[in-house]
């Protein structure tokens, strides 16, 4: 053979999947929830989603320019962060607080640590926690569903179904369809599940973390004498388990690690909900487990095939 065969170094497997395509799938999976929350809370929900999304994209562009780094806004990750941040906020929150949350998520949590792939916690959830600590009243004032149709003066409430101080206990149908007060992305369980099914079909996420997380919450709430179905459908559990606990950057890559991660998230969530002063624990649970991911992966990394032995130096 006169022709030469040139072989590049391994690995030789290639995939057409890239960051942009993955993020596009996540955005598509979030669209049903965005539509449902716009129907439930009105045009104000659309305004909030647009505000956080645009703020996140601009924060990424400007911060990358200041840091003299290549523009990465085209990978759509900032758009995903903006939508998820909006889903973690009450619909009537001040837009300037939402913009501040966007800047925190992108600049502080993401870009200051090197950008996508180098942040050690989920940007949207970390920003939500900072806003909750800084503006507790604004972050805890929710709007009743469809109140924009009546323009009632009693349209707001300081309690969600998970609040220890509320007597408002919705039925399963209300929880499933979104007829409850709460943040944008935690009211309609149906659309969140539809988005999760889409991501599984597209092989963007696996069911390991979501099922482990939700299953742990179900089991432990039952052990503590609570209604497990109510706790699964309430709050941000489905949003967190499907869209944020499965974040590639801040979750384990090993199968055993994903199991440990999901169980840890579930236990912390239940402990905060049942024994803590806060009604919701999803954000804190996921962020705390994000911090432990390097240790989880170190403990669960698969061992190399074979065994160590001494080489016989005698000939």
Buried (B, 14 or more C-beta within 10 A) or exposed (E): EEEEEEEEEEEEEEEEEEBEBBBBBBBBBBBBBBBBBBEBBBEBBBBBBBBBBBBBBBBBBBBBEEEEEEEBBEBBBBBBBBBBBBBBBBBBBEBEBBBBBBBBBBBBBBBEBEBBEEBBBBBBBBBBBBBBEEBEEBBBBBBBBBBBEEEEEEBBBEBBBBBEEBEEEBEEEBBBBBBBBBBBBBBBBBBBBBBBEBBBEBEBBEBBBBBBBBBBBBBBBBEBEBEBBBBBBBBBBBBBBBBBBBBEBBBBEBEBBBBBBBBBBBBBBBBBBBEBEBBBBBBBBBBBBBEBBEEBBEEBEEEEEEEEEEEEEEE
